[in-house]
Amino acid sequence: MATEVDRYIQADACDGFILVPHLTPGGLDDFVDTVVPLLQERGAFRAEYEHETLREHLGLDPISRASGDFRRETASA
C-alpha cells in the first residue's frame, strides 16, 4: 500500500488521501503504524512540521480573529 500511495504522490497525481475507517482493512491504527512510517522513510509523508500553527505554516500574520487587536481594528474601520 505504501508503494501505491508513494507512486501517486511522486507523480503529483494527488495531494492527500481520505481514509475511511470502516473501509480501511485493519482500521486506521494499522495504517498509521505500518504505512505512515514507510512513507516517512521515502520522504512522502512529513515526520514533523516547521511551524507550530497553520497560520505560521501558511505565512500569515500571527494576529487572529480571536484577538482583541483584530476586533478593535474592525470596529474602528
C-alpha positions, 0 to 999 in steps of 0.5 A: 500500500505504501508503494501505491500511495508513494507512486501517486504522490511522486507523480503529483497525481494527488495531494492527500488521501481520505481514509475511511475507517470502516473501509480501511482493512485493519482500521486506521491504527494499522495504517498509521503504524505500518504505512505512515512510517514507510512513507516517512522513510521515502520522504512522502509523508512529513515526520514533523512540521516547521511551524507550530500553527497553520497560520505560521505554516501558511505565512500569515500574520500571527494576529487572529480573529480571536484577538482583541487587536483584530476586533478593535481594528474592525470596529474602528474601520 
